[in-house]
Amino acid sequence: MEHFKYKNNSLYCENVSVAAIAREFGTPCYIYSYHAFVTQLQNIKKAFAPVDPLVCFALKTNDNSAVIKTMVDQGAGCDIVSGGELYKALKVNADPKKIVFASVGKTDTEIRDALKAGILLFNVESLPELSRINEIAGETKTRAGAALRINPDVKAPTHDRITTGTLDKKFGLDLSTAELVLLNRQKYSWLDISGIHMHIGSQITTVEPYVAAMKKVLAFLHKLGGENIPLKYFDLGGGFGIPYDHSPVTPIGDFAKELIPLLKETRLRIIMEPGRYITGNSGILVMETLYIKDNGVKKFIIVDAGMNDLPRPSLYDAYHEIVPVKKTSAPEDVFDVVGPICESGDFFAKKRTMPSMKRGDLLAIKSAGAYCYAMSSNYNVRGRGAEVMVKGNDYHLIRERETIKDLLRGEQMPDFLKS
């Protein structure tokens, strides 16, 4: 996280004091580095330059419009999984011909909206979905580009809940079914089935699972070649991991070194869908210490952020480094760092050795740019925090803190409860 560094013992995002942002916008508060986003996108483009990939930013990791606009302005396309993400992408003038649409459960409305927009590809995940897209395309007299998401049945060494490339998961088509679809593609008269899509999981830190999956893909493509089935695109998906702690993570250049020869062998236009790799270490979550509790068995740092603000530790037992916003010489101790939510699962760290904090001290959760605000909720009637983007010496509020009025909007009292 090179864009988040201490200066005179105070944490800065680029050239702006994190404490100053927290004072202005309150806590919890997400702070993002513009240059971190751009640098990570450039790194992946540079690493895979020999295959000149279309890099489609995965909106699921961070769907703030300012973040999406940053990616689009840098030439990225968009990997979307919902109608809402399509709307946001189009709102910041993303090129529809750089949009790919995954999701196992696309609704009729989402399909129609994507057809109207003229997106590049639907990444199709089942036979019923393929038929439904074809039907709606026919009804609207719209030709649709489609890629078959294949499930290579390769298990990635990551948390089971973010593994997507095995046949016990809901994603994609098995290779035999995909082959039958391509052999009978004339059945889908409104679809140009022109690509193969693959995505084996998220937070993958070694290249071996990709290599294993690519070998299956290449064998599949070789078989299709014998059947004279033309294709244009191969979408590798995403999933490149980031360092959340001090465990080794394969550098993106090493991923590229192993994968480029295999990608070249496809002889297809390469699409990639990095999300976490770009956004994960481009943001932090800042929170304030409320209380220090010692129950004789454990010591707790209780903060004003909760699992509704950053759910990954609760969902996946995920590790996030937590640092004081202002360095302190206070003695270290072992703490659980927990929030105010009425759940035992509301924690950010367990048995973590940290400096002793006091009420009012600010802490920053690192690696909070991906799957944090995007997965946040209003559980316990808590408004989500503000989001701020920093660029050099400048900073801007890019999403206001939610108020109680925001949370009550849309609620209506039935007549039989009115007094």
KADAMO-V674039 format. One record per residue. N is the residue number from 1. RES is the residue in one letter. PHI is phi in whole degrees, -180 to 180 (* if undefined). PSI is psi in whole degrees, -180 to 180 (none if undefined). D_CENTER is the distance of its C-alpha to the mean C-alpha in Angstrom with 2 decimals. Layout:
BEGIN
N|RES|PHI|PSI|D_CENTER, N|RES|PHI|PSI|D_CENTER
END
This chain:
BEGIN
1|M|*|67|17.16, 2|E|-69|-17|20.06, 3|H|-92|5|19.63, 4|F|-124|104|20.22, 5|K|-138|158|23.80, 6|Y|-84|137|26.92, 7|K|-130|121|29.84, 8|N|52|43|33.05, 9|N|70|8|31.30, 10|S|-115|139|28.89, 11|L|-75|134|25.12, 12|Y|-122|146|24.13, 13|C|-103|115|21.05, 14|E|52|-116|22.51, 15|N|-109|18|25.97, 16|V|-118|135|25.46, 17|S|-67|128|26.34, 18|V|-64|-40|23.66, 19|A|-62|-39|26.58, 20|A|-65|-40|27.80, 21|I|-64|-43|24.55, 22|A|-64|-38|24.60, 23|R|-64|-38|28.25, 24|E|-76|-40|27.68, 25|F|-111|-4|24.73, 26|G|81|177|25.09, 27|T|-129|156|22.89, 28|P|-64|151|20.35, 29|C|-148|129|18.72, 30|Y|-92|132|15.39, 31|I|-124|128|16.35, 32|Y|-118|147|14.49, 33|S|-100|117|16.18, 34|Y|-57|-47|16.50, 35|H|-69|-26|17.96, 36|A|-66|-45|15.28, 37|F|-56|-50|12.75, 38|V|-65|-44|15.65, 39|T|-61|-44|16.82, 40|Q|-65|-39|13.75, 41|L|-63|-44|13.64, 42|Q|-64|-37|17.38, 43|N|-61|-43|17.28, 44|I|-73|-35|15.49, 45|K|-63|-44|17.81, 46|K|-66|-43|20.74, 47|A|-62|-40|20.14, 48|F|-103|18|19.99, 49|A|-54|-35|22.55, 50|P|-60|-21|25.19, 51|V|-109|3|23.37, 52|D|44|62|22.26, 53|P|-74|152|18.92, 54|L|-82|112|17.38, 55|V|-91|114|13.97, 56|C|-106|111|11.70, 57|F|-65|130|8.66, 58|A|-82|103|5.69, 59|L|-62|-24|6.12, 60|K|-59|-25|4.35, 61|T|-77|-36|2.01, 62|N|-161|108|5.74, 63|D|-103|18|8.43, 64|N|-65|135|11.43, 65|S|-60|-33|13.94, 66|A|-67|-36|15.02, 67|V|-69|-45|11.77, 68|I|-61|-44|11.72, 69|K|-63|-38|15.44, 70|T|-58|-45|15.15, 71|M|-67|-45|13.29, 72|V|-63|-41|15.77, 73|D|-63|-25|18.66, 74|Q|-90|8|17.91, 75|G|95|4|18.28, 76|A|-77|153|14.81, 77|G|-91|-167|14.35, 78|C|-132|132|11.64, 79|D|-100|115|9.89, 80|I|-118|159|10.29, 81|V|-135|13|10.86, 82|S|-160|164|13.27, 83|G|-65|-34|16.23, 84|G|-63|-41|14.87, 85|E|-68|-36|12.07, 86|L|-60|-47|15.01, 87|Y|-59|-46|17.14, 88|K|-64|-42|14.97, 89|A|-61|-47|14.61, 90|L|-67|-33|18.36, 91|K|-63|-30|19.22, 92|V|-99|19|18.24, 93|N|68|35|20.18, 94|A|-65|143|17.70, 95|D|-71|117|19.94, 96|P|-55|-31|19.87, 97|K|-77|8|20.95, 98|K|-121|21|17.67, 99|I|-111|129|15.61, 100|V|-119|141|14.76, 101|F|-122|107|14.31, 102|A|-97|-169|13.25, 103|S|116|132|13.72, 104|V|-79|-11|16.72, 105|G|-132|54|18.17, 106|K|-68|129|18.57, 107|T|-84|166|21.34, 108|D|-59|-42|24.40, 109|T|-63|-43|23.51, 110|E|-63|-42|20.06, 111|I|-63|-46|21.86, 112|R|-63|-43|24.61, 113|D|-64|-39|22.48, 114|A|-70|-38|20.61, 115|L|-63|-44|24.06, 116|K|-62|-38|25.51, 117|A|-71|-26|22.90, 118|G|79|44|23.64, 119|I|-65|163|20.22, 120|L|-68|-53|20.39, 121|L|-148|137|19.41, 122|F|-86|124|18.72, 123|N|-88|104|17.14, 124|V|-90|135|19.60, 125|E|-115|-4|19.24, 126|S|-159|162|22.76, 127|L|-65|-43|26.34, 128|P|-61|-38|26.65, 129|E|-64|-43|23.64, 130|L|-58|-45|25.19, 131|S|-65|-40|28.48, 132|R|-68|-41|27.17, 133|I|-62|-42|25.48, 134|N|-62|-42|28.77, 135|E|-64|-47|30.79, 136|I|-69|-38|29.02, 137|A|-61|-41|29.14, 138|G|-66|-43|32.83, 139|E|-61|-37|33.43, 140|T|-96|2|32.00, 141|K|54|47|33.56, 142|T|-125|122|30.29, 143|R|-72|138|29.46, 144|A|-125|136|25.90, 145|G|-83|139|24.01, 146|A|-141|145|22.46, 147|A|-124|145|20.97, 148|L|-90|121|21.38, 149|R|-80|112|18.48, 150|I|-93|148|20.45, 151|N|-107|105|19.98, 152|P|-78|-2|21.61, 153|D|57|51|22.17, 154|V|-121|125|20.88, 155|K|-90|124|19.63, 156|A|-90|144|17.13, 157|P|-78|74|17.99, 158|T|-142|-178|15.06, 159|H|-61|140|14.98, 160|D|-57|-32|16.49, 161|R|-78|-8|14.08, 162|I|-122|21|11.20, 163|T|-92|129|13.86, 164|T|-129|1|14.07, 165|G|-107|21|16.85, 166|T|-117|157|19.93, 167|L|-76|-6|22.32, 168|D|-88|4|22.27, 169|K|-103|167|18.80, 170|K|-81|-2|18.47, 171|F|-95|139|16.76, 172|G|76|177|18.76, 173|L|-107|142|22.47, 174|D|-67|160|24.71, 175|L|-63|-37|26.39, 176|S|-65|-43|29.75, 177|T|-65|-42|28.56, 178|A|-61|-40|26.65, 179|E|-63|-43|29.89, 180|L|-63|-39|31.96, 181|V|-60|-46|29.85, 182|L|-68|-35|30.29, 183|L|-69|-26|33.97, 184|N|-116|32|34.43, 185|R|-63|-22|32.14, 186|Q|-64|-19|35.13, 187|K|-63|-29|34.78, 188|Y|-103|77|31.74, 189|S|-69|-19|33.77, 190|W|-99|4|31.32, 191|L|-114|137|28.46, 192|D|-99|93|28.11, 193|I|-82|95|26.41, 194|S|-120|8|25.71, 195|G|-150|167|22.75, 196|I|-122|133|21.20, 197|H|-121|145|17.53, 198|M|-143|142|16.19, 199|H|-153|114|13.06, 200|I|-101|-3|14.18, 201|G|148|-174|11.37, 202|S|-127|155|8.72, 203|Q|55|53|9.94, 204|I|-96|122|13.04, 205|T|-107|0|15.42, 206|T|-131|156|18.38, 207|V|-85|-19|19.24, 208|E|-56|-42|21.64, 209|P|-63|-37|19.50, 210|Y|-65|-42|18.53, 211|V|-63|-44|22.23, 212|A|-61|-43|23.38, 213|A|-67|-41|21.23, 214|M|-64|-35|22.30, 215|K|-64|-37|25.90, 216|K|-68|-40|25.68, 217|V|-63|-45|24.24, 218|L|-64|-40|27.05, 219|A|-63|-39|29.66, 220|F|-65|-46|28.44, 221|L|-65|-38|28.61, 222|H|-62|-40|32.03, 223|K|-65|-41|33.24, 224|L|-64|-36|32.13, 225|G|-59|-37|33.96, 226|G|-67|-22|37.08, 227|E|-95|4|36.68, 228|N|58|46|36.39, 229|I|-101|112|33.06, 230|P|-81|139|31.58, 231|L|-133|158|27.85, 232|K|-115|-34|26.10, 233|Y|-125|145|22.42, 234|F|-128|121|20.50, 235|D|-104|112|16.70, 236|L|-73|-17|15.56, 237|G|79|-153|11.95, 238|G|-137|-137|9.53, 239|G|99|0|8.94, 240|F|-61|127|10.80, 241|G|-81|166|11.05, 242|I|-126|160|11.87, 243|P|-81|109|14.94, 244|Y|-86|-27|14.55, 245|D|-131|-148|18.32, 246|H|-101|15|21.10, 247|S|-73|149|20.58, 248|P|-68|139|20.73, 249|V|-128|132|17.76, 250|T|-61|126|18.79, 251|P|-62|152|18.67, 252|I|-61|-31|17.00, 253|G|-64|-34|20.61, 254|D|-74|-37|21.66, 255|F|-55|-50|18.97, 256|A|-63|-42|20.28, 257|K|-57|-40|23.87, 258|E|-79|-35|23.67, 259|L|-90|-29|21.69, 260|I|-57|-46|23.38, 261|P|-59|-37|26.71, 262|L|-72|-39|25.18, 263|L|-66|-39|23.19, 264|K|-62|-35|26.44, 265|E|-65|-23|28.30, 266|T|-69|-27|26.50, 267|R|58|30|28.12, 268|L|-118|162|25.40, 269|R|-68|126|23.16, 270|I|-93|132|19.94, 271|I|-118|141|16.50, 272|M|-131|152|13.32, 273|E|-129|59|9.63, 274|P|-73|137|8.02, 275|G|-130|-72|4.64, 276|R|-56|-39|4.89, 277|Y|-57|-34|8.49, 278|I|-83|-44|8.80, 279|T|-98|-27|7.43, 280|G|-53|-56|7.92, 281|N|-93|20|11.65, 282|S|-100|6|12.06, 283|G|-150|159|12.54, 284|I|-133|161|14.77, 285|L|-116|123|15.95, 286|V|-100|136|19.73, 287|M|-142|158|21.99, 288|E|-106|140|25.74, 289|T|-73|127|27.95, 290|L|-98|-50|30.02, 291|Y|-146|155|32.16, 292|I|-114|124|33.06, 293|K|-120|135|34.31, 294|D|-129|111|36.43, 295|N|-99|12|37.61, 296|G|89|-17|39.60, 297|V|-111|-41|37.17, 298|K|-140|160|33.96, 299|K|-113|139|32.99, 300|F|-125|136|30.10, 301|I|-100|115|28.43, 302|I|-100|123|27.58, 303|V|-118|172|25.21, 304|D|-90|0|24.36, 305|A|-97|155|20.62, 306|G|-138|-177|19.79, 307|M|-62|-20|17.49, 308|N|-71|-25|16.83, 309|D|-87|-35|15.32, 310|L|-147|93|13.28, 311|P|-85|-7|13.39, 312|R|-59|-43|11.99, 313|P|-61|-39|15.59, 314|S|-69|-38|17.09, 315|L|-77|-43|14.90, 316|Y|-124|8|14.77, 317|D|54|34|17.38, 318|A|-71|145|14.79, 319|Y|-93|131|16.49, 320|H|-129|132|15.81, 321|E|-68|140|18.64, 322|I|-125|128|20.56, 323|V|-131|151|23.10, 324|P|-71|141|25.78, 325|V|-68|-32|25.43, 326|K|-118|122|29.10, 327|K|-59|144|30.38, 328|T|-134|153|33.13, 329|S|-97|10|36.03, 330|A|-59|147|35.98, 331|P|-64|149|36.56, 332|E|-84|155|33.72, 333|D|-152|178|33.48, 334|V|-104|125|31.29, 335|F|-133|155|29.22, 336|D|-94|132|26.73, 337|V|-101|117|24.41, 338|V|-133|162|24.04, 339|G|-108|-172|23.42, 340|P|-92|1|25.70, 341|I|-70|146|24.22, 342|C|-82|62|26.84, 343|E|-149|139|25.15, 344|S|-68|-20|25.87, 345|G|-79|2|22.21, 346|D|-86|83|21.53, 347|F|-145|156|21.20, 348|F|-112|-25|19.20, 349|A|-157|148|21.57, 350|K|-125|138|24.65, 351|K|50|47|27.72, 352|R|-96|128|26.23, 353|T|-78|119|28.88, 354|M|-146|161|28.59, 355|P|-63|147|31.09, 356|S|-68|127|32.84, 357|M|-99|165|31.50, 358|K|-132|164|33.57, 359|R|-54|133|33.04, 360|G|95|-16|31.35, 361|D|-68|143|29.70, 362|L|-96|140|26.13, 363|L|-122|150|23.45, 364|A|-121|127|20.07, 365|I|-90|120|17.15, 366|K|-83|168|15.54, 367|S|57|43|12.05, 368|A|-108|20|10.83, 369|G|-86|-16|8.65, 370|A|-123|137|5.20, 371|Y|57|34|5.40, 372|C|-117|-79|8.89, 373|Y|-59|-39|10.32, 374|A|-60|-27|7.93, 375|M|-106|7|9.44, 376|S|-73|167|12.73, 377|S|-146|179|16.00, 378|N|-106|25|19.65, 379|Y|-54|141|21.11, 380|N|65|25|24.60, 381|V|52|54|24.81, 382|R|-112|126|22.79, 383|G|-71|143|21.48, 384|R|-73|151|18.08, 385|G|-75|170|18.47, 386|A|-73|155|18.74, 387|E|-120|137|16.27, 388|V|-132|136|18.03, 389|M|-113|135|17.45, 390|V|-112|135|19.93, 391|K|-135|105|21.45, 392|G|65|-119|24.41, 393|N|-90|-5|26.93, 394|D|-104|153|25.45, 395|Y|-151|151|22.99, 396|H|-141|142|22.12, 397|L|-72|119|21.03, 398|I|-109|-5|18.12, 399|R|-159|127|17.97, 400|E|-71|152|21.02, 401|R|-65|138|21.31, 402|E|-73|141|21.93, 403|T|-107|172|25.60, 404|I|-63|-31|27.56, 405|K|-64|-39|28.55, 406|D|-62|-40|24.97, 407|L|-74|-27|24.68, 408|L|-90|-11|28.06, 409|R|-60|131|27.55, 410|G|97|-18|28.23, 411|E|-74|141|30.11, 412|Q|-135|143|33.67, 413|M|-94|126|36.62, 414|P|-67|152|38.68, 415|D|-55|-37|42.36, 416|F|-72|-8|43.58, 417|L|-106|-5|41.89, 418|K|-79|137|43.18, 419|S|-108|none|46.20
END
